[in-house]
Amino acid sequence: NDTNKLILDKNGALLTNAERDQVKEKYVVSLEEQLQKEREKSAQNNHELEMLKCKFEHLSEDKKSLEMQVEQMTESLQMRDDSVNLVNEKLTETRSKLMKENDKSRKS
């Protein structure tokens, strides 16, 4: 235990009990101040962690929302593709009929 060791001043002389108590008190105060700083740091870190957790939750929600939008847009584009394909098929059929009719009218 460090507090039971002999405490010497800068010149190597033994300190009186009062002086020793003063040194111990300063040491205790110093440790308490360090502890307080560490607690404040810890509180700040915990606060930052909570803020990051909230940010992460919001980003997760945003991601889900964007994924749903992409899915809806993909479905919408697929429906448009299907519609365009149907129109193309109808146009192809109509053009083919018109060409046949045109050929018939030329022959006659």
C-alpha positions in Angstrom: 0.0 0.0 0.0 1.6 3.2 -1.2 0.1 5.4 1.5 1.9 3.6 4.3 5.4 4.1 2.7 7.7 6.7 4.0 7.1 10.0 2.1 10.1 12.2 1.5 10.2 15.8 0.3 12.3 16.9 -2.8 15.5 17.0 -0.7 15.0 13.6 0.8 13.9 14.7 4.2 11.1 12.9 6.0 7.8 14.7 6.1 5.9 15.4 9.2 2.6 13.7 9.7 0.7 16.8 8.8 2.8 17.2 5.6 2.3 13.6 4.8 -1.5 14.0 5.3 -1.4 17.0 3.0 0.4 15.0 0.3 -2.1 12.1 0.6 -5.0 14.6 0.4 -3.6 16.1 -2.8 -3.1 12.6 -4.2 -6.7 11.7 -3.3 -8.0 14.9 -4.8 -6.0 14.3 -7.9 -7.5 10.8 -8.2 -11.0 12.1 -7.6 -10.5 14.7 -10.3 -9.2 12.0 -12.8 -12.2 9.8 -11.9 -14.6 12.7 -12.5 -12.9 13.4 -15.9 -13.2 9.7 -16.8 -16.9 9.7 -15.8 -17.5 12.8 -17.9 -15.8 11.1 -20.9 -17.8 8.0 -20.3 -21.0 9.9 -20.2 -20.1 11.8 -23.4 -19.2 8.5 -25.1 -22.5 7.0 -24.0 -24.3 10.0 -25.3 -22.5 9.7 -28.7 -23.3 6.0 -28.8 -27.0 6.7 -28.3 -26.9 9.3 -31.0 -25.2 6.8 -33.4 -27.8 4.1 -32.5 -30.6 6.6 -33.4 -28.9 7.5 -36.6 -28.4 3.8 -37.5 -32.1 3.2 -36.8 -33.1 6.1 -39.1 -30.7 4.9 -41.8 -32.2 1.4 -41.5 -35.7 2.8 -41.9 -34.6 4.9 -44.9 -33.0 1.8 -46.4 -36.2 -0.2 -46.0 -38.2 2.6 -47.5 -35.8 2.9 -50.5 -35.9 -0.8 -51.0 -39.7 -0.7 -51.1 -39.6 2.2 -53.6 -37.2 0.2 -55.8 -39.5 -2.8 -55.7 -42.5 -0.7 -56.6 -40.6 1.0 -59.5 -39.4 -2.4 -60.7 -43.0 -3.7 -60.8 -44.2 -0.6 -62.5 -41.5 -0.8 -65.1 -42.3 -4.5 -65.7 -45.9 -3.6 -66.2 -44.9 -0.9 -68.7 -42.6 -3.4 -70.5 -45.5 -5.9 -70.7 -47.8 -3.2 -72.0 -45.3 -2.0 -74.6 -44.7 -5.6 -75.7 -48.5 -6.1 -76.1 -48.8 -3.0 -78.2 -45.8 -4.1 -80.3 -47.5 -7.5 -80.9 -50.7 -5.8 -81.9 -48.9 -3.5 -84.2 -47.0 -6.4 -85.8 -50.2 -8.3 -86.3 -52.0 -5.3 -87.8 -49.0 -4.5 -90.1 -49.0 -8.1 -91.2 -52.8 -8.0 -92.0 -52.4 -4.7 -93.8 -49.5 -6.1 -95.9 -51.6 -9.2 -96.8 -54.6 -7.1 -97.7 -52.3 -4.8 -99.7 -50.8 -7.8 -101.6 -54.4 -9.1 -102.3 -55.5 -5.7 -103.7 -52.4 -5.5 -105.9 -53.0 -8.9 -107.4 -56.6 -8.2 -108.2 
